[in-house]
């Protein structure tokens, strides 16, 4: 499993904690930045992770901003991307099982680090159910 991850300035600290956690779990990480905690534009970083997913350089992506909304909106502009803004394990599990979400977006200002780590675990360890959901995913594009 290879995960591409990025944030804006609001999600910078949480991104670093998640990267550290993933490395401890022996998951390969592509950290797309930012490298320092200064104001940046979230779409620039969302698109870096999107490119990794679209080019099959990573299996899944994680994007973090203040609320997770901006990252989700930016990522979902691109074909084949299904970015899910998640805030609890049930929503995260269903986003994977039913929607085959390939990017998890998180809001660093609205969830704590423990919850974020749990959501990342759920996102990476839940499989798409397929069957009736495949046709629905095709309709999304």
N, C-alpha and C positions, 0 to 999 in steps of 0.2 A: 504494500500500500504506500502510495506517495501522495502527500498532501501539500497543496500550494496555499499559502496564507498571506494575508496583507491586512492593513488597517489604515485608518487616518490617525491624526494626532489624538483624538478622543479615545481610540482603541489601542493606542500604542503599548501601554503597560500590560493590558490584558493579552494582547498578541504575543508579547515576549513570554508571558507565563504559559500560554498554550504551547508555544514552540518548545519551551523547556520541557513541558510535560510530554509532548509527543516524542521528543528525542529520548527521554527516559524510557518510554514504551517501545523504543526501537522502531519508530515509524519515520520513514524518510520525509524530510520537510524541505520545501522550497519557500524560503522567506522572501517575499517580494517587497518588503519594507512597510513603512519607511525605516530608515536606519537610525534616525534621531527623532526625538520628540519635539517637533516644531510644526506649526500649522501647514497642512497640505490639503489638496483637493481629493476627496474620496474617490471620484470616478477614475482618476488616473491610476489608483492602486487597485480598484475593483477590476479594471480592464486587464491588468497584468495577470491576475489569477484566472480570469475568464480565458485569456489566451492560453494559459497552461492547460486548462480543461479542454478547450477546443482543439488544441494540438496534441492531445493525449500525452502531455508531459507529466500530468498528475491525474490521479484517479478521482480525487475530491478536492474541494476548495473550502476555505474558511475565510470570511471577511468580517471585519469588526470596525464599527464606527460608534458614534454616541448612542444611537437608538437601533442601529441595524437596518433601518428603513432606506437610507440613502444608498448604502451598499447593495441592498436587494434590488432597488429600482435600477441602478446603473447596470448591475450584472445581468438582469433579466431582459435588457435591451438586445442582447446578442442571441442569435439562433442556437438552439440546443442547450441553452443554459436554463437550469431550473434552480434558482436560488431561493431558499426558504428562510424567512426570518423566524427564528425559533426562540422560545422563552421558557419551555418546560419539556420534560422528557417525552410526554405523550405526543405533543405537537411534532417534536423532532422525529420520533419513531414513525409516525404516520406520514410525515413528509418523505421519508425514505421508502417505506413500504408501499404507499399508494401513489406518490408523485415522482418517485425516483429522483429526488433532489440531488443535485451534484455539487451544490455549494450551500454551505450553512452560513447564515449571517447572524451576527450577535450584536446586541447593544450594550456597550461597556458601561453606560450610565444607568442602565435599568436592570442589569443582573449582576450578581456577585461572581467572583472568581470560581468558587466551588460549583455553582450552578453551571457556569460556562464550561468547565472541565467535564462535568457530567453530560452536558449536551453534545460536546465533541465526541465523547465516548459512544453515546447512543447513535450519533450520526455515522460514525465510522464502523460500528458493529451491527447495524441494522441493514438487512438486505431488501431489495425491491421484490415485491410479491409477484410481479408480472401479471399473468392471466388477464382478467378483465381490465386491469389498469393500463396495459400496453396500448390498447386502442385509444384510450383517453389521452395518454402522453403524446401519441402521434398527432392528435388534434391540436395540441398546444404548439407543436412545430419544433 
